[in-house]
C-alpha cells in the first residue's frame, strides 16, 4: 500500500524538520530501528512527557506548531497530537492528524462551566500512524498523572491496535463517547478549529487553570473523608 508523501513531509504546523523536534524524536526512539517500536516510544514520550492541560489554549498560528508545543511542555489534545505526528514524521513514520467530536463525562466542573455547560468537545485530536501497512490510531492526550487523579485507565499503545479513549473509567463510570468523525489531515485545519471554538466555547480559550489539581480535589470530595 502506497502512502501519500504528504504524511511524511513537514508542514507549517507539523514542523517535523524543526531541529528541536528532530532532536526530541531521535532522543526518544534511542536505538530502535523498526517503525512499531519507534512509534510506541514516541507515543509514551508525548503522552507522559508533555503535560495535558485544556487551559491557556492559544490558537495563534505561531503557538499551534509542534515545536512550540515541545518548548511549552504542555498542551491540550490537538497540541499533543501535533507533536506526536511531527515526531513520527521526523523519524520516517508516515503520520497524520485525526479529529472527532467527543462527549467527555469526566471533565472538571470548572472546565464545563467555561465551555458553556456542554460536555461535548469538538475537534478532539489523535494521531494516525502508518505501521506495517496499515493506519493505527494513537491518542496521547491524557498523561499518566492526570489519569491517576481522575481514576481513568491510561491509554496504552502497542503499535498494532488503536489506542482510543475508553468508554468507562476504572470505577465503571461513563468516560468518553465518540460522536462525530471529522476525518484526517496532513496539516492542522486551524481556521476551522478556531471558528468552531469561537462559536461554541467563547469563554474557554486562553483561560488559566490546573486540571490536575481540579481532578484531584473533585475526586477527594467524591470519596469523602
C-alpha positions as CSV (number, residue, x, y, z in Angstrom):
1,X,0.0,0.0,0.0
2,X,1.5,3.3,-1.1
3,X,1.3,6.2,1.4
4,X,0.7,9.8,0.3
5,X,4.0,11.6,0.6
6,X,2.2,14.4,2.4
7,X,2.2,12.3,5.6
8,X,6.0,12.2,5.7
9,X,6.7,15.8,4.8
10,X,6.9,18.7,7.2
11,X,4.2,21.4,7.2
12,X,3.9,24.7,8.9
13,X,2.1,23.3,12.0
14,X,3.6,19.7,11.8
15,X,7.1,21.1,11.6
16,X,8.9,17.8,11.6
17,X,12.0,19.4,10.2
18,X,12.5,21.7,13.2
19,X,15.8,20.9,14.9
20,X,14.2,20.7,18.3
21,X,11.5,18.3,17.1
22,X,14.1,16.2,15.3
23,X,16.3,16.1,18.4
24,X,13.3,15.1,20.6
25,X,12.3,12.3,18.2
26,X,15.8,10.9,17.8
27,X,16.4,11.0,21.5
28,X,13.2,9.2,22.4
29,X,13.5,6.4,19.9
30,X,17.0,5.6,21.1
31,X,18.4,2.5,19.2
32,X,15.1,1.3,17.9
33,X,15.1,0.7,14.2
34,X,11.7,-0.8,13.4
35,X,8.8,1.6,13.0
36,X,6.5,0.0,15.5
37,X,9.0,0.3,18.4
38,X,9.8,3.8,17.4
39,X,6.1,4.7,17.3
40,X,5.4,3.2,20.7
41,X,8.3,5.1,22.3
42,X,7.2,8.3,20.8
43,X,3.7,7.8,22.0
44,X,4.7,7.4,25.6
45,X,7.2,10.3,25.3
46,X,4.4,12.6,24.3
47,X,1.7,11.1,26.5
48,X,3.7,11.5,29.7
49,X,6.4,13.9,28.8
50,X,4.0,16.7,27.7
51,X,1.6,17.6,30.4
52,X,-2.1,17.7,29.4
53,X,-3.9,20.9,30.0
54,X,-7.1,22.3,28.5
55,X,-6.2,25.7,29.9
56,X,-4.2,28.5,28.4
57,X,-5.1,27.4,24.9
58,X,-3.5,29.7,22.3
59,X,-4.9,29.2,18.8
60,X,-2.5,31.6,17.1
61,X,-0.6,30.1,14.2
62,X,2.7,30.6,16.0
63,X,1.6,28.7,19.1
64,X,0.0,25.8,17.2
65,X,3.2,24.3,15.9
66,X,4.8,21.1,17.1
67,X,8.0,22.8,18.0
68,X,6.1,25.4,20.1
69,X,4.3,22.6,22.0
70,X,7.6,20.9,22.7
71,X,9.0,24.1,24.1
72,X,6.0,24.7,26.3
73,X,6.0,21.1,27.6
74,X,2.2,21.1,27.9
75,X,-0.9,21.3,25.8
76,X,-4.4,20.1,25.0
77,X,-5.2,17.2,22.8
78,X,-4.7,19.0,19.5
79,X,-1.3,20.3,20.6
80,X,-0.1,16.9,21.8
81,X,-1.2,15.2,18.6
82,X,0.7,17.8,16.6
83,X,3.9,16.9,18.4
84,X,3.4,13.1,18.1
85,X,2.6,13.5,14.4
86,X,5.7,15.7,13.7
87,X,8.0,13.4,15.8
88,X,6.8,10.4,13.9
89,X,7.5,12.0,10.5
90,X,10.9,13.2,11.8
91,X,12.0,9.5,12.1
92,X,10.4,8.3,8.9
93,X,7.0,7.1,10.1
94,X,4.0,8.3,8.0
95,X,1.6,10.2,10.3
96,X,-1.5,12.3,10.1
97,X,-3.9,14.2,12.3
98,X,-7.3,12.7,13.1
99,X,-10.2,14.5,14.6
100,X,-13.5,13.7,16.2
101,X,-16.2,15.3,18.4
102,X,-16.4,13.5,21.8
103,X,-18.5,13.7,24.9
104,X,-16.3,13.7,28.0
105,X,-18.2,12.6,31.1
106,X,-15.3,13.3,33.4
107,X,-14.3,16.9,32.7
108,X,-13.9,19.1,35.8
109,X,-16.9,21.3,36.9
110,X,-14.9,24.5,36.2
111,X,-13.9,23.3,32.7
112,X,-17.5,22.5,31.9
113,X,-18.6,25.9,33.1
114,X,-16.1,27.6,30.9
115,X,-17.3,25.6,28.0
116,X,-20.8,26.9,28.4
117,X,-22.1,23.8,30.3
118,X,-21.6,21.4,27.5
119,X,-19.6,18.2,27.8
120,X,-19.1,17.9,24.1
121,X,-15.6,18.7,22.9
122,X,-15.4,19.5,19.2
123,X,-12.2,18.7,17.2
124,X,-10.7,16.3,19.7
125,X,-7.5,15.2,18.1
126,X,-5.4,12.0,17.9
127,X,-2.6,10.8,15.6
128,X,-2.8,8.1,13.0
129,X,0.5,6.3,12.3
130,X,1.2,4.1,9.3
131,X,2.8,0.9,10.7
132,X,3.2,-2.4,8.9
133,X,1.0,-1.5,6.0
134,X,-2.0,-0.1,8.0
135,X,-3.1,3.1,9.8
136,X,-3.2,2.8,13.6
137,X,-4.8,5.4,15.8
138,X,-2.9,6.7,18.9
139,X,-4.3,9.2,21.4
140,X,-1.5,10.8,23.5
141,X,-3.7,13.4,25.3
142,X,-4.1,12.3,28.9
143,X,-0.8,11.9,30.8
144,X,-0.4,9.2,33.5
145,X,-0.6,11.7,36.3
146,X,-3.9,13.1,35.1
147,X,-5.4,9.6,34.7
148,X,-4.4,8.7,38.2
149,X,-6.1,11.9,39.6
150,X,-9.3,11.2,37.6
151,X,-9.4,7.5,38.2
152,X,-9.2,6.8,34.5
153,X,-7.4,3.8,33.0
154,X,-4.4,5.3,31.0
155,X,-4.3,4.5,27.3
156,X,-1.6,2.1,26.3
157,X,-0.3,1.7,22.7
158,X,1.4,-1.3,21.2
159,X,1.6,-0.1,17.6
160,X,-0.8,-2.8,16.5
161,X,-4.2,-1.8,17.8
162,X,-6.0,1.6,18.1
163,X,-5.4,3.5,21.3
164,X,-8.7,5.4,21.7
165,X,-10.3,6.7,24.8
166,X,-12.2,4.2,27.0
167,X,-16.0,4.4,27.2
168,X,-15.7,3.8,31.0
169,X,-13.3,4.8,33.7
170,X,-11.7,2.5,36.3
171,X,-14.8,2.7,38.5
172,X,-17.2,1.9,35.7
173,X,-18.4,5.5,35.2
174,X,-19.1,6.8,31.7
175,X,-15.9,8.4,30.4
176,X,-15.8,9.1,26.7
177,X,-18.1,8.8,23.7
178,X,-17.1,9.4,20.1
179,X,-19.9,11.3,18.5
180,X,-18.7,12.6,15.1
181,X,-15.7,11.7,12.9
182,X,-14.1,14.8,11.4
183,X,-11.6,13.0,9.2
184,X,-7.8,13.1,8.9
185,X,-5.5,15.8,7.7
186,X,-1.9,16.2,6.6
187,X,-1.7,19.6,8.3
188,X,-3.7,21.3,11.1
189,X,-7.1,22.8,9.9
190,X,-6.5,25.7,12.3
191,X,-9.1,28.1,10.8
192,X,-11.8,25.6,11.0
193,X,-11.0,24.7,14.6
194,X,-10.8,28.4,15.6
195,X,-14.2,29.2,14.1
196,X,-15.8,26.3,15.9
197,X,-14.2,27.2,19.2
198,X,-15.2,30.9,18.9
199,X,-18.8,29.8,18.2
200,X,-19.1,27.1,20.8
201,X,-16.7,28.0,23.6
202,X,-16.1,31.8,23.6
203,X,-15.1,31.7,27.3
204,X,-12.7,28.8,27.2
205,X,-9.6,29.6,25.2
206,X,-6.8,31.4,26.9
207,X,-8.3,30.8,30.4
208,X,-5.8,29.7,33.1
209,X,-6.2,26.8,35.4
210,X,-4.9,23.4,36.6
211,X,-6.9,20.4,35.6
212,X,-4.7,18.1,37.5
213,X,-5.4,19.9,40.8
214,X,-9.2,20.2,39.9
215,X,-9.4,16.5,39.2
216,X,-7.6,15.6,42.5
217,X,-9.9,17.9,44.5
218,X,-13.1,16.6,42.9
219,X,-12.1,13.0,43.4
220,X,-11.2,13.6,47.0
221,X,-14.6,15.3,47.6
222,X,-16.4,12.5,46.0
223,X,-14.6,9.9,48.1
224,X,-15.2,11.8,51.3
225,X,-13.0,11.9,54.4
